[in-house]
Amino acid sequence: MFGVNKRRRRRRRRSEMRLGIKSIEYKSSTTRPQLSLRPVLNYWQIYGPRLFGGLVLAFLVWITYMLFSSPEFFVYGANIQGNVAVTRREIYNVSGIDSQSVFWLSSAEISEQIMTLPNIKSATVSIFLPAEVIIQVVERRPELVWQSGDTIWWVDQEGTIVPPKEEVEGMLRIIDDDRQPLETGFQIDLAIIKGAQMLRVLAPDVSVIRYSRAKGLTVATPEGWPVYLGDGHEIRAKLVVLTNVLANLKERNITPAYIDVRNPLRPVYQPNAVIRIEQPAGVPVNPPSSGSIVQ
């Protein structure tokens, strides 16, 4: 019975197809394309950091090349301040910054280079982009002239020997009778320098002082008498004693070969000659003996 029904249904469908009563429904087997970003995202997750790092590296290489090759970042001059005796050209040449990239410069190294100049006491260097360099120096200012034989040196306030850069009118001069061989950077005993400066203040007419290791500082009185002052300590007290000694000698008409006030508590003089003045008959003239101590 069921077989009969199936055959009837097939016949009915064939009849309907012939008569156009019912159309055949077709189902397409073709699938529509599906658009998805998932593959792109997966690729970026795997290779994205590498690609980004490569791009950043390439950009940095390009920037570095531009910075180190552009003329705008190369130094061809400097703003130099504080120099008087030393020329700007000397400072600039010894700094070693000419035609150098500003990115290769070191303030500390440049300062050390500049301080190799004997007349430079200190140097401060500031560097700014794109290529500006400011150099501030402090020179060793001469306090007096030290003469050893025919060689002339400057001495700064710390007693450091430096080469003279120019002739300074009216500067106090110390002549070294020992003619010690000196060189740049040698240190003179600071007591000698301070003593000589104090002497110049207390006796402005003194412009030349002699020095020896045996007698120390030596000056001459207006009469030409040499005075031994020693190592430069207690200059004020020694000059006070000298004033009293000179008054005593003139009062006694004595011309000394020298006056030694190295020990202000025990001044000594060496008679050279006696100024003889006519004395009344019967009054003997007794010149003081050699090496007399002034009381």
C-alpha angles and dihedrals in degrees: 000000000000091000091056092053093051091052090050092052092051091050091050093052092049090050091049091051092052093048095043092237095133127025123222115249114221124197114210115233092201115105121220116243112258116214113213135168092204095100091050092049092048091050092049092049090054102038103015098092091049093050092046092048090050092052092049091048092050090049092050091048090052093047091048092050091050093048095048096042102040113102089220090075097050122097119236100159145008140217103240119191137178099032122130111151097026115067123235089239091058092050094045094048095049092046091069094213099120114122092357126135110253089229092063095052124105120198093210094050093047091050091052091050093051092048090060085079103096094221094054115089098181140352133200119197126196123187125200134177136288094023111311121138123183118193119192114188135185114208129211099251114211117246096180144347120258115202120195109178106310094336119103123203136178119231119203127208091273093055094253118151114229133168115267115250100189143353111276113202117229097008116153112257128207116196113207107219090189090058093218113195105244136184137192113294096023112145120229115207104272091218089064092051094046091046092051091049092049090049090053090051094049094040107030092179090067109097101153126050125180123215137197131164090237099052103017117210115008128190134174127237120230086265090056096253113148116236122199111214101172127213099347100264121128093011093159093054091045092053091050090053091046091055090055092046092051092050090050094049094048090048089054093042093239124153108204126210086214142342119225116202097157085121104042090195092058112032117186133194134189114221113230104173139343122237100229117213123183109266128197114271114278096023109114122213112225113187116207117261125253115287096018120181116228110232 
